[in-house]
């Protein structure tokens, strides 16, 4: 075993190499690795979040769809109800109109009848007098019997 | 290797493979059985183990340093490329591989070291990959690169070891550096007083009341001796463990390689052995790199660990 200056040479070399490694190699590689680790972790987290988002979105979509269906159904129902109501109302209106027209017609008819009756009444007395004159062949005092005839006409 | 006509003996072959390319300050004198003469004391490349012994501490293993620095640069270049390419997008190919290593180191560090430090993880990464690469050279067949180097150098006796971690200088150099860092961080975390307290008040707590006061200095000295031994043992065990494992592995590869020249039958057998040992050795080199790193993390964790104050006050 020849121990000599080599031992010192090796020590110096060793220190120099370690310092170079410490300054120019180790931090760079570990920094890159740490950064990659972080990137991968972020990526995984993002993927997780995305899948959760997707799930949420799907749930929301399902929800919306269900709501829309329910709404459509309710709209349809109310529309049907409304339609039935409208039909009902129309029927009612029609009936009322019909009755109103009928009433008006009846009133017209009555009025007509009354008018005819009035006309008839006004002529009844004359007719009666003419008839009585003819029957009695005598002149009848018109003023004396007028009241009686009028009464008769009124009772018609 | 047999350029001078004589094939080397097995002992010479093994010896040659275990000798480093050494450059050092050689005192004047005659060496290597009178083959080389150093006229004045000066820096030169050693020609034989005798010269290396004469150089003593004033020498450096050129091959160990070359491979150690070269492999370190390969490591840094590869990971620097990765650091430049690193992005937060989808990684691919080589970047994946680099990130897998980084992640593995990061996890190991987080398991063993619960404090905040920008230093420990890069330290662990450097140790693991660098030591692994240095160990990996053990799997290159033992003669390939040394023979090539000898051919390029034009010297058949050219010494060239390609596995830096079979050189105790390299492993102990790293071990002592780690412990120097541990001491440095200990002092930074706990202060000089805290560090000295750690060395003197453990494992036996001295009492400062009544009769205990008489024994307190004794206990402190005893603690200091014990803790100093423990502290010195750490880098030595760290360095020698790695060295021992790799040296033994290399030795077996060399022994197997020496068998190749002993005839066809032995050659085939050696080939099978070589393959088996290489496969097994893949585990050893990885494990040793890992053990060195984990122990470093543990020692650094101990440097950051602060004992509860009340332990000193009761």
Interface residues (C-beta under 8 A of the other chain):
Chain A: X1 X2 X3 X4 X5 X6 X7 X8 X9 X10 X11 X13 X14 X15 X17 X18 X20 X21 X22 X24 X25 X26 X27 X28 X29 X30 X31 X32 X33 X35 X36 X38 X39
Chain B: X20 X22 X24 X52 X53 X55 X56 X57 X58 X59 X60 X61 X64 X65 X68 X69 X72 X75 X76 X79 X80 X82 X83 X84 X86 X87 X88 X89 X91 X98 X99 X102 X103 X106 X118 X119 X121 X122 X123 X125 X126 X130 X164 X167 X168 X169 X170 X172 X173 X174 X176 X177 X180
